[in-house]
């Protein structure tokens, strides 16, 4: 349990699915600049920042090598952390091969499993969302392969130039990885992360369930006292969530962006 005692006028921010590196360096760099500008804007009132998976479209840590690029966002996260802001990082289905680079270099914790938060007494269940709930059997099988120690060892044996190029190709072109099918609302009864959240609520209460992965900003009322939020992405929507004055709301960088709400 991560227990956050939020001082007055301070906020907690949640963001996911930036997918830096995709689909090409040029467009990724512009998206990175937009995200870094947002980090600058929230710095003055940010107590804690949760990046909830898929910060990168591909990330693999060799013993002495990490992927080239992303210097703007890496530098900004280091700046936030050095300024005393709590920064937490979740792995997603695109960057699940993180190891110790972020904890060692930035003192930023990396989570591979869902986490429970308490923010001024509000209970939050937080996860990237990939592989949770019913269905999605193809991806769940592939994830087991990706996380198999032998498979990771074999991939690490490839020269980084070859390994990174191969992984970037698969990330963009394999629909089980890229999640191209996860960008439309399926209906409350068919949303598998909604069903997963409702199963948890049968055993334990949470005020909020927050996920990434689906790329579609959503707020869904699960019952009279619990809400489901999906954070959207920074490819099409530039959306995030913020805990402020006792509640969590989904917001967009552009105030004109209409965010759906489903009862």
N, C-alpha and C positions, 0 to 999 in steps of 0.2 A: 504493500500500500504506500503510495506517495502522498504524503500529507502536506498540503500547502496552506499556510496561514497567510492570507492575502492582506497586506496593508491597505489602508484607505487610498483611493485614487490609483491603485495598481491593478493590472489586468493579467489574465492568462490567455495566450493565443495558441490556436491550433491550425496547422496547415499541412497539406499533403500533395503528392502527385505533381511535383514540378517536372520530373522526367528530363533533367538537364542532360544534354548530349543528343537528344532526338528532336526532329528527324535528321538534322544536320547541324554542324557547328555554328553557322551564321544565325539561324533562327533561334537556336538554343541560347546563344549569347545575348540576344535581345530580350528573351524571356528571363534570363538570369539577371540582367540589369533591372528589369521591372521588379523582380522579387527582392533584390538587394535594396532598391529604393523603398519598398514597403517595409523591410526590416529597419531601415533608417527611421521611417516615420513612426514605428511603434516603439522604438528604443526608449523613449522618455517615460512611458507608462507600463512597460512590459516587465512583469515580475518573473514569468516563466513562459517559455516557448516550447511547444511540442510539435516536432516535424514527424508526421505519422506515416512515413513510408514513401518509397519511390521518389526520393529527392533526386536520384540519378536514374537515367534510363538503363544504365549498366554500371555496376561497380564490383570489382573483384580485387581483393588485397593479396598480392603476392608478399613474400616475406620482406622484400626491400623495394617493392614497386606498387604504386597506386595509379589509377587511370589519369592520363594527361588532361589538363583543363580545369574548369570550375574554380579558378583562383579567386574570382570576385565573391562568390557565395561562401567559399571556405574561409576567406579572410574576414568576411562580415560576421560569420558565426563565431570565429575566434574573438573578434572585437566585442561582440555581445557577451560572450562568456567571461572575458577579461574585465568587462564593466560590471560584473556581479549578477548578470541575468542568468537564471537557470535555463539551460537548453537541454532538451531531451530528444533523442533520435530513435525512431522505429525503423526497422528494415521492412521493405515491401517485397513484392514478387520480382521486381527488377533489380533490387540492390541487396538481396538477402545474403550475399557473401561477405558482408562486413565482418571484421574481426576486432582488432584492437587499435586501429589507426585513430579513430575519433576519441576513444577514452584516453589514449596515450598522448596524442598531439594536442587535443583541445580540452581534455577533461570533460568530455560530453558522453554521458551514458548512452549505450546502444541497447535497445530491447528487441528481442526476437520473438517474444510472446506477448499476448494481451496484458495490459496493466490496469490496476484499479487506483483511482485517485480520490482524494478527499480535498475539496477546495472550499474552505470556510464552511465545512459541514455538508456540502453537496457531493453526492457520490457519483463518480464518473467511471464508466467502463470504456477503455480506450484500446483500439487495435487497428492495424492496417486493414485487415478484413479478408485477405486472400486465404482461401482454403478453409474458411469457417462456415458452419451451417451445412444444410443439405445440398446435394448436387455437386456440380463442378468436379466430377470424378477425374476427368482428363487432366486438369491442372493439378489436382491433389496427387495423382500418380507421378506427374512430371516433377513436382516439388520434392517428392521423396528421392528421385534420381538426383536432382540438383544438390540436395543436402547430404547425400551419401558420401561418407568420408573417402571412399575409394575413387568415386567420380570426381570429387574436388581435388584429390591428389593428382589424378590423371590430367585434369585441366591445368593445374598449376605447373605441370611439367611442360606445357606448351610455352613457347616463347611469347612474352606479353604482346608483341606486335600481332602475332597470329591469333592468340587467344582472345584479345579484345576485339579484333575485327570480326571474328566468328561470332562472338557473343552479341555484338552490336547488330549484326545481320539477323540473328535469331530473335532478338528483342523487338526488332521492328517488323519482322515478317511472320513470326509464329503467333497465331491468334490465341493459342493457349497461354502464351506469355504476355502478349501485348494488350489483351483485354478488350479487343475491338467490339466484342459482343456486350460489353458492360456499360454502354453509354446511353441507354434508353430506359425509362422507368417501366418496370415489369408489372406494376400493380402491387399494392401492399401485401396481398396474400402470396405473391410469387417472389417477392424480394427476399433472397435467402439470408441476408444479414438481419433483416427484420425478424424473420422466423427464428434465427439464432438468438437474437436479443430477447424475444418473447419466451424462449425456453429458459434462459437465464433468470428472467423475472419470476418464473414459477418457483424458483428456489431462493432468490436473493434480490433485494431491491436496489436499483440504481436510478438516480434522477435523470442521468443522460447516458446514452450509448453513442460514442463518436468513432467513426471509421473513415478511412480513405478508400482507395482501390477502385471504387465504382465510377469515378470521374464525373459523376452527376451530382450537383449540389441538391441535397434533400433534407427536409425537416418533416418527420412523421411522428404524430402523437401515438405512442404505444398504448398508454392507458391514462388515467386521470392525473398521474404524477410522474410519468416517465416519457422521455422523448428520445427519438433516434435522429442523429444528424450524420449526413455524409458530407465530407468537406469539399467535394468537387475536385477541381484541378487548377493548374496554372498554365494550361495549354489553351483552353477555350474560355474559362469562366473567371479565373483569378479570384477565387473565393477562399474564405477562411472562417473560423469560428473564434469567438471571443467570450470569455467569462468576465462579466462586468456587472456590478451591483446585484450580485446574487443569482444571476441567470446566464445561460449560454445561448448565444444567437449566432446564426450563420450570416455572414456579410460578404459583400463583393467589393473589390477595389474600386470599381466604377459604380457609384451609387445608383446609376440608371439601370443596372443589371437587375432584372426581375428574377427573384429566387422562388422556386416552387415550395409550397407547404401542403403536405398531404395529411388529412385526418385519418 
